[in-house]
């Protein structure tokens, strides 16, 4: 085994975008998931195994685990979004959804959905990543288990359990600590009846399911293999415990091999920061002590493993449309008083601890999560949006799923998506996002401490709504906001345009002399400059004026 130098690691994506940033329901404990594991196998003919239908999951979740239906659907939908599909398949599904003329048709369509049963069990179990524990809150770590501490706390957020989604150290520690439980969930019922599982056997489909969480390579080969591909490889079968005769794996040998071979994910956040390429996308602002940090993954040739991490952008405009961003998981951390434009199709985006900033994103294939931010504006098209511990922020969003408002939020404003750039519709087609359905104004509040949702979120008043103009020239065909504006906001815009036209006509008919016109123009410009300073827009305009050396960086 040592000669072959097998390296296995925990996949980043199931934790990064699959684990919701909230404590899991109490019924997601091992006790209930073990019961569910046995139940689904006995109901194979009813749509439970090897694939679990939405109807049967709703029956289990609502009838046996006592979850509300919207929460049952949330977990089902999030897991389903992790399944790789082509852009064409995503767009076809959006078209089918929009063809539903009633709620009955919509529910009938949902009943056609199903997920891999064993992988879904594992997905439910890893929601415990954010499980609150008095023991861990006192001791500062899981117990028993290895203490694996991230050396990059400013990015990984080890000081709070709510930041574990980006921390591959937490992922590895979680899998090592709970490996026995994960393997037990995959056992057939007759293999769990005895007191000890030491001599138990795992079927091949169980290891295929475990490939949802684990992958690896051999001898530092750049090719990445799923777990079951490595476990079935002839030179490794003795170590992985695979028997060609029974086509099963010996549980205790498999568990020992996994523990021996697991290493830290080489494509994780720490690798991006420590070994990745440092990007000169932002300048250091004079008079500040914080150093701007922008880095991307060192393994840029592998799809699905790309990351871009930026931190401490302060009082400037950062604008990029770049191949470096295409399909990347992006983290924007501790940025303040800045305007950030990332105008490329992205895989996921996490925005943490940002203040007084505007962030404009290209279409996001999987999810945007906003955590611990204050007074920021996010403008994006995304498959999913979740928000936690955030105050006084505005979200101009186009999304096919209901925005997820978690705990600790106050003063959130939801508004329709209100901008465009020339390549926007091309980027949307590239990742399979359509303009309909659009649930921007229909959030679901989960795990909130108070019942008065008016203090948590509200829709933006049409009187306060304005179109946002992206101030950069690009090639492309998109000339208007995809999908248009909701009628009430379009009417407000039309009314405002009429007032401007009336004002212009009034000025034209005023009969001012040339000197009066000059005085009037000077007064208008003075008031406009006052408004620029009061709103902070003067800073944005100034930051758009690039030094000569920086002009090519924006386009590169």
N, C-alpha and C positions, 0 to 999 in steps of 0.2 A: 504493500500500500504506500509506504513512504517512497519507494523507488518510482512509482507512477506519479507521485506528487499531485494527488487529486485535491482540488480546492473547491469546496462548496460554499455558497453564501446565500443569505436571505435576500430575496428580490425586494427592490425598493418600492415599486409601484403599488402593490397591494396595501402597504402601510401608508405610503405617501398620499394616495388619493382614495384608497378603499376604506381606511379606518376613519370613522366619523370622529370629529373633535369634541366628543362628549362622553360622559360615563355610560357604559352599556346598560341596557335593562338588566335587572337582577336575574331574570329568567334566562340570560345567556351564560349562566354558570355551567360548570362541567356537569353538575348533577342533571340539569334539564337537557343539555345538549346530548348527553349520553342516552337519555331516554328517547330523544328525537332520533338519534342515530339508529336505535333499534326499531323504532316505530316506522320510519320510512322504508326500511328493508322488508318489513312485513306487509307493507301496502304498495308493493312494486306495481301491481296491476292497476292501481288507482291514480297513477301519475305522481308517484313519490320517488321511484328509483328505477334506473340510474339517473333520471332527470326529474327534478322537482318542479311541478307546474305552479303557476301563481295561485291557482284555486286551492291547491293542497297546502301551499305555504300559508295562505291566508287562514285556512282552517286550523293549521297547527299554531300559528302565531297568535291569532285572535281567540281561538277556542281553548287552547291548552297553555300557551305562554302568557295569555291575558294582555297582549299588546293591542293598542288602538290600531285600527286599520291603516291610518296614514303613516304610522311608524313602521308597520309591517311592509307596506309598499316602498317606503324610503330605503330600507335595507335591501330589499329585492332589487330595486331599480339601481342602486349604487353598485351592487355586485354585477348586475347585468351590463353596466357601463364599462366594466373592466374587461369584458370579452372583446377580443380584437375583431373588428369588422372593417370592411372597406368603406371609403367615403360614399360610394354609390349605395351600399346597403343602408348606411345611416340616412341618406337622403330619401331612399325609398320608404323607409319606416316612418320618417316625418310626414311624407305624403299620405301614407295610409292612415296615420293618426288624424290628419286634418280632414280626411274623408268622413270621419265619424260625425253624424248629424245629431246624436243624442248621447246622454250619459250611458244608456243601455248598450248602445253600439260600442262605446269606448270600453266599458267593462267586458263586453264580449271579446273585444280585440285583446285586452290584457290577459284574458283566460287562455289565449294561444301561446303565451310566453312560458318558457321553462328554463331552468338553469341546471348545471351539473350539481347533483346532490351532494357529493362528498366535498367538492370544492366549496360549496356554499356553507357546509358545516364548519370548515376551516375558517372561512370568512367571518362567520358569526363569532367563532372563538377568539380571533385576533382583535375583535372589538374591545377585548379586555385590556388592550394596551393602555387605555385611559381609565381603567378601573381605579376608583379611589380606595386606598388601603390605609388604615390607621398605622399598620406596621411599617409600610414603606414611607409614610409621612414622618414617622419618628426616626426610622433608621436611615432614610434617605436612599434606599435601594430595595430591589426585590430580595426576598430571602425564602428558602435557601437558593443559591445560585451564584454565578460568577459576577463580580463587580467589574463592569465594563464601562469606563468613563470616557466621554468624548473630550478630546483636547481642544475643541473649538466651540466653547460655550456660547460665544456671541452669535454663531450661526445655528447651532443645534438646539439651543434653548434648554439645556439640561436642568436649569433652575426651576422649570415648571413642567408638569406632566403634559400640559396642553401643547407643547412644542415637539413632542416625540415623533410626529409623523415624518419629519425630515432627518431624524437622527438614526443612522444605521447602527450605532452602538446600542441604542434601545431595542432596535429590531432583533439584533443578534442575541442580546441578553434575554429578550422575551422568548425566542424560539428555544434557546438552550434550557431556560428555566421550565418551559411548559411542553417540551418535546414529548414526554411520556403521555400527557393528556392528548396531544394532537394525534399521536399514533393510535391511541386507544379509540378515539372517535372513528377511525378508519377500519377498525376490526369488525368482522362479521359477528352477529349476536352469539353464535355458538362458541366463538373464541374468547368471549368476555364473561362467560358463565362461571368459569373457575375463579378461585380466589386470586391467583397470580397469573399474570399475562406473560411470564418469562418464556414459556414454550409456545406462545401463540404464533399464528401464521397470518401474514397480510397478503391479500390478493393483489394481483398486478394493477388492477384499477385503483387501488388505494395509493400506490406509489405514483401513478399518473396524477392523481388528485393532489398529492403533496408537491408535485412540480408547480402547482399554483404559487407556492411560497419559496421554493428552493431551486436554484440552478447552479451551474459550476463549469469547471474546465479541467483539463489535464495538462500537467507540465507547462503551465503558463502559455498554453496555446491560446491564440486570440479568439478561437471559436468558442462560443458559449453554448452549452448543452442544457437541456432540461434534466431534472434530477433522474427521472425514470430512464432516460437515454444512457446516462452514466451508470446507473445501478444495474442495467441489463447488459452492459458491455462485458464481453467474455473475460478479459483480464481482471475485472472488478467483482465478478459474481460471488467469488468466495468471500470477499470482504463485506459485500452488501447483504449477504445471506440469501441470495436467490437460488432456488432449486428449479432446474429445468424440468425435472420429473413432475413435481406438483404445481409448477408455475406459481409459486408463492415465495414470500420472503419471511425468513425467521425474524421475528420482531426484535429480540434482544440483540442479534447480530447487526441488524439494520440500524438500530438506535445507537449502538457503539460506533458504527462506521460514520454515521452522521455527526455525532459529537466530535469524533476525531478529525473529521475533514472540514468542519465549518470554520470559515475565516470571515473577516470583516469584508463587506461588499466593496470590491475594488472600483465600483462605479458610483460610490456614494458621495455624500456632501463633503466629507473630510478629504477624499481623494481630489475632488474638484478644487478645494481650497489649497491643499498642500501641494499637489502635483499638477494641477490644471494650468491652462494658459491664462495669464493675467492680461486683461483687456483694458486698453486706454480709451474707454468710452466717456470718461468724465474727467474734468480737470480738478486739481486741488484748489479750493478757495482760500485765498489769503486770509490770515487772521483766525483760521480754525485749527483746532488741535486734532480733530478726527481725520483719519486717512481714508479717502475714497477707495473702496475695494470692489472690483468687478472681475470675476473669474469664470471660466467654462471648463467642462470636463476634459481630461486628457485623452479620453477614448472617443474622439469625435467621429470615427468611422462606423460606429455601431449604432444602429437605429434603436430607439427606445431607452438608451442609457445616457442621453445627453442632458447636462445641467448647466444653467447659468445662475450664478449667485452674485448679487450686488448688494452693497451695504454702505451706509453713511454718505449717500449723495446729499449734498447740502447746498441750498440756495443757487441752483442752476437748472438748466434744461438739458436732459439727456434724451436723445432721439436716435433710434436705430431701426432699420429694416435690413435684416442680415440673414444669411444662411446659418450663421451661428445660432440664431434664435429658432429656426424652423424645427418644430417637433421637440423643443426643449422643455424640461421642467424648470421653471424660473422661480427664484426666491428673491424678493425685494425686502430688504431688512434695514430698519433704522434710518430711513431717509426723511429729510425734513426740509420744508419750504422749497420744494423742487417740483419740476414738471417733467414727467417721465413718459416717453412715447416708445413703445415696443411694437412696431407695426409689422409683425410677421405672424404666421400661424403657429401657435404655441400648444404644447401638450397639457401643461397645468401651470398655475401661478399661485404662489403663496405670498401674501403681503403682511408683514409683521412689524409692529412697533414703529409705524410711520406717522408723521405729523404734518399737518398744514401743506399737503401736497396734492397734485392732480396726476393721476396715473391712467394713461390711455393705452389699451392693449389691442393687439390683433386678435382674431378669433381664437378661443381656447377650447381645445377638443374635449378635455375631461372635466376640469374643475378649477374654480378660483376660490381660495380660502383667505379671508381677511381676519386678522387676529391682533387684538391689542393696539388698534389704531385710533387716532383722534383727528377729526377735522380734515379728512381726505376725501377726494372725489375719485371714484373709479368708473371708467367708461369702457365697456367691453361687451362682446358677444361671447357667451360661454355656455357649455352644456349644463354646468351646474355652478351655483354660487352658494357659499356658506360664510356666515359671519359670526364671530364670537368676541366678547369683551371689547367692544368697539363703541365709540361715542361720537356723536355729531358728524356722521359721515353720509355722503350722498352717493348713490349707485345708479348710474344710467346703464341699464342692462337689457339685453335681449337674450332670453334663455328658454329652452323648451321644457325645463323642469322648474318646480316651485323653489324659489330662493329659500335657503335653510337658515333661519335665525336662531342661533343657539343662545347660551346663557351669557349674562354680563353686558348686554347691549343696551344703549340708550340713545334716543334722538336720531335714529336712522331714517334717511329719506330714500324712498325707492322712486325711480323715474324712468321713463322710456329711453331707449338708446337714441342718441340725437346727433350723430356725426357720421362721417365717412371719409375714406381716403381711396385713391384710384385703384388699388389692388385688393380692396376689402372683399368684394364678392368672389374674386378668384381664390383668395385665401379661405373663405368660407367653404367653397366647393372642394378645396383641397383636403379639408379635414371632415367634411360631411355635416356641416351645420346649415340649417335652413332658417328662413325668417319666421316660419310658423311650424308648430304652435309656439306661442310666446307667453310665458307665465310670469313676466317681470312683476306684475302687480298682484300676484296671488301667493304670498309667502306662507311657509309653515313655521310656526314658532314651537321650538322643542327645548325642553329643559329650562324654560325661563322661570325666574324666581317670583315674578309678580303676574297677576292676572290682567292688569291694565295694559294691554298691548299698545295703546295710544302713546304711552311714554317710551315704548320700545321702537316702534316704527310707524311711519305714515307715508302716504303717497305725496309726491310733490304737487303743490298747487300749480295749475296751469298759468297763473299770473306770475309765478316765479320761474317759469320755464323759458330757456333760451337755447337756440341751436349752438352747438360747439363746432368751431372751425379748426381743423388741424392745419397748422401754419407751415406746411412743407409741400414742395412740388415733387410729384412722383409720376411714373408712367402707369397707365392702367385705364380701365373703362368705367369704373364705378363713379357716377356723377351725382348720386343722391343717396339719402339714408336708406339702407336695405329694409324693405317692408314698410317704409313710410312711418308716419307718426299716428298714434291714436287720435281719433277725431277731435276729442276735447282739447288736446294740445295743439293740433293743427289749426283749430278755430282760434285759439289764443294767439298763435303766431300770425294768422291772417289779420286779426283785429289789430295787433301791434303794427303790422306792415301798413295797414290803412291809416293809422294815426301818424306814422312817419310821413306818408304821402301827403296827408292833410297839412302837416307841419311844413313840409317843403313848399307846398303851394302857398301857404300863408306867408312864408318868408319871401317867396318870389313876388307876391302881390303887395308887399309891405311899402313899396315906394321909397325905400332907403336911398339916400345919396351915396356916392362912392365912399365918402369919409365915414358915414354911418355904417355902411357894410363892413368896412375894415374894423371899426370898433366892435361891431357885433361879432364878427369872425374871431377877433382876439378874445372876446368874452367867452365864446363857446369853447375855444381851444383851452382857455384857462380852466374852465369848469371840467373839461374832459381830462386834463392833466391831474386835477385834484381827484377826480374819480379813479384814475389809474393808480394813483398813490394809495388812496384809501382802500381799494380792493386788492392791492398786491399785484395787479396786472402790469404795473410799470416794471416790476422785477422780471416778470415773464418776458416782456418785450426786450428788455436789456439783455437777458440771457440768450435770446435768439440770435444776437449779433456775435458770431463766432470769430475767434482769432484766425488769421490766415492758415496757421498750422493745423487747426482743428476742423477745417471745412471738409476734408476728405474722410475724416473719422466718422462723420454722421452718415455718410452714404456707404461706408465700407462694411 
